[in-house]
Amino acid sequence: MLAGLSTDYYTRLEQGREHNPSTQVLAGLARAFQLGPDATEHLYRLAQPGARRQRGASHADQVDLRVLRFIEKLDDASVFVVNRRLDILAKNRVSAALLEGFEYTDNLIRLTFLSPAAREFWMDWEQEAAINVAHLRAVAGADHDDPYVLELVDELSRESEDFRRLWARHDVGLRSQGFVRLRRGEVGEITLWNETVRLESAPGLQIFIGEAEPGSPSGDTLAKLRALTAGN
């Protein structure tokens, strides 16, 4: 009733007997389920796979030299480049210092669930883990035939009970801005404001920028960490 659909038609949708819902039907379902923007986009992609924009496989992993020079200039913030799967393709010196000594630094989600030190690093680990899983769920819906996405989901499902638990929730949402609280044992706690920048020249690539408030204790702590790793 809320979506403006008959019970019979909605039943056929749920059972997979109706394969071509219209835009109006999808809009009605999104309204009835009170879906947010990311979940609504996920719904449209699942229902209308032919409308997806085709992307070359090699395009998603290439970081332009100009982008590399740009992120190195931001030497007072943690900056790294990721693709849609959250593979870490490039990072500046501050990000390298933050992640030094960790396992699984090739991918942000693998780092979250498979690195033994991750729960100490992210002070709000459960929140960070849930955000990453919701992001991967959105990507898996958009790129359900990407073998790298499928391999990542399979690996995490085998290796992490926490991933299986969060994956079963079916949350959907792409990473965006917000505060993140970190802890490095040798320097202490760091609070960063994270902002996501999408690259128009390279669809699928994003820059994550984590900046401490100027003059804050976190800024001083980040400076100490940079100094400790300056010679590496």
C-alpha positions in Angstrom: 0.0 0.0 0.0 2.8 2.4 0.9 4.6 1.7 -2.3 1.5 1.9 -4.4 1.8 -1.7 -5.5 -0.7 -4.6 -5.6 0.0 -7.5 -3.2 0.3 -9.9 -6.2 2.8 -7.7 -8.0 4.9 -7.2 -4.9 4.9 -10.9 -4.2 6.1 -11.6 -7.8 9.0 -9.1 -7.2 10.0 -10.8 -4.0 9.9 -14.3 -5.5 11.9 -13.2 -8.6 9.0 -13.8 -11.0 9.0 -10.1 -12.1 12.3 -9.0 -13.6 11.7 -5.5 -15.0 10.3 -3.2 -12.4 9.8 0.3 -13.7 11.5 3.4 -12.3 8.2 4.4 -10.7 7.9 1.0 -8.9 11.5 1.3 -7.6 10.8 4.9 -6.4 7.7 3.6 -4.6 9.7 0.8 -2.9 12.5 3.2 -1.8 9.9 5.6 -0.3 8.0 2.8 1.5 11.2 1.3 3.0 12.5 4.8 3.8 15.8 4.1 2.1 18.6 6.6 2.1 20.4 7.8 -1.0 23.1 5.1 -1.0 20.5 2.3 -0.4 18.2 3.7 -3.1 21.0 3.8 -5.6 21.9 0.2 -4.6 18.2 -0.8 -5.2 18.2 0.7 -8.7 21.5 -1.0 -9.6 20.3 -4.4 -8.5 17.0 -4.0 -10.4 18.3 -2.5 -13.6 21.8 -4.0 -14.2 21.8 -2.9 -17.8 21.9 0.7 -16.8 25.3 0.3 -15.1 28.1 2.3 -16.5 30.7 0.0 -18.0 34.3 0.4 -16.7 37.5 -1.0 -18.0 39.1 -3.4 -15.5 42.5 -1.7 -15.8 41.0 1.8 -15.3 40.2 1.2 -11.6 43.8 0.6 -10.4 45.8 3.3 -12.1 46.8 6.4 -10.1 48.0 9.3 -12.2 51.4 10.8 -11.4 49.8 14.2 -10.8 47.6 12.6 -8.2 50.6 11.1 -6.5 52.4 14.5 -6.4 49.3 16.1 -5.0 48.8 13.7 -2.1 52.5 14.0 -1.1 52.1 17.8 -0.8 49.5 17.2 1.9 52.2 16.4 4.5 50.1 17.4 7.5 47.2 15.0 6.8 46.7 11.3 6.3 46.0 10.8 2.6 45.5 7.7 0.5 44.0 6.7 -2.8 41.5 3.8 -3.0 39.4 2.2 -5.7 35.8 1.0 -5.2 36.9 -2.2 -3.4 38.9 0.0 -1.0 42.2 -1.4 -2.3 44.9 1.1 -1.0 46.6 2.1 -4.3 48.8 5.0 -3.0 49.4 6.8 0.3 51.4 9.8 1.5 54.1 9.7 4.2 51.6 10.4 7.0 49.3 7.5 6.0 52.4 5.3 5.6 53.4 6.2 9.2 49.9 5.5 10.5 49.8 2.0 8.9 53.4 1.1 9.5 53.8 -2.4 11.0 50.2 -3.5 10.1 49.3 -6.6 8.1 47.0 -6.5 5.1 47.6 -2.9 4.2 46.7 -3.6 0.6 43.0 -3.2 1.3 41.2 -1.2 3.9 38.5 -3.9 4.6 41.0 -6.7 4.8 43.0 -4.5 7.2 39.9 -4.0 9.4 39.0 -7.6 9.7 42.2 -9.6 9.2 44.9 -7.5 10.9 45.3 -8.6 14.5 46.1 -5.0 15.6 43.1 -3.4 13.9 40.8 -3.4 17.0 43.5 -1.4 18.9 44.1 0.9 16.0 40.5 1.9 15.5 39.1 3.0 18.8 35.5 2.7 17.4 36.3 -0.6 15.6 32.7 -1.8 15.4 31.5 1.4 13.7 34.5 1.4 11.3 33.9 -2.3 10.4 30.1 -1.7 9.8 30.8 1.2 7.5 33.3 -0.8 5.5 31.0 -3.8 5.1 28.1 -1.5 4.1 30.4 0.0 1.5 31.4 -3.4 0.2 27.8 -4.5 0.0 27.0 -1.5 -2.2 30.0 -2.2 -4.4 29.1 -5.9 -4.7 25.6 -4.9 -5.8 26.9 -2.6 -8.5 29.7 -4.9 -9.7 28.3 -8.3 -8.9 30.4 -9.8 -11.8 33.7 -8.3 -10.7 35.8 -11.4 -9.8 38.0 -9.3 -7.4 35.0 -8.2 -5.4 33.7 -11.8 -5.2 37.1 -13.0 -4.1 37.3 -10.4 -1.4 33.9 -11.3 0.0 34.7 -15.0 -0.1 38.0 -14.5 1.7 36.5 -12.3 4.4 33.6 -14.7 4.9 36.0 -17.6 5.4 38.4 -15.8 7.7 36.3 -13.5 9.8 33.3 -14.3 12.0 32.7 -10.6 12.5 32.6 -10.0 8.8 30.0 -12.8 8.3 27.9 -11.2 11.1 28.0 -7.7 9.6 27.6 -9.0 6.0 24.4 -10.8 7.0 22.8 -7.4 8.0 22.7 -6.3 4.4 23.5 -2.7 5.3 24.3 -0.5 2.3 26.2 2.8 2.2 29.3 4.3 0.6 32.0 5.8 2.8 31.9 9.5 3.2 33.1 12.2 5.6 33.2 11.9 9.4 35.4 11.7 12.4 37.6 8.7 13.1 39.5 8.0 16.3 42.8 6.1 16.1 45.4 4.9 18.5 49.1 4.3 17.9 50.8 2.8 20.9 54.0 4.8 20.6 52.3 8.2 20.4 48.8 7.8 21.7 45.3 8.8 20.4 44.6 10.7 17.2 41.2 12.1 16.1 41.0 12.9 12.4 38.2 14.5 10.3 37.9 12.3 7.2 36.8 13.8 3.9 36.3 11.8 0.6 37.3 13.4 -2.7 36.3 11.7 -5.9 38.5 12.0 -9.0 36.6 13.1 -12.1 39.6 12.1 -14.2 39.5 8.5 -12.9 36.0 7.3 -12.2 36.1 4.7 -9.3 39.1 6.2 -7.6 38.8 8.3 -4.4 41.1 10.2 -2.1 40.6 9.8 1.6 41.9 12.8 3.6 42.2 12.6 7.3 43.1 15.9 9.0 43.6 16.8 12.6 42.2 20.1 14.0 44.9 22.7 13.8 46.5 23.3 17.2 44.8 20.3 18.7 46.4 17.5 20.7 45.8 15.2 17.8 47.7 17.5 15.5 50.7 17.4 17.9 50.4 13.6 18.1 50.4 13.3 14.3 53.5 15.4 14.2 55.2 13.2 16.7 54.4 10.1 14.6 55.7 11.8 11.5 58.9 12.6 13.3 59.3 9.1 14.6 59.1 7.6 11.1 60.9 10.4 9.2 64.0 8.4 8.7 62.2 5.3 7.4 
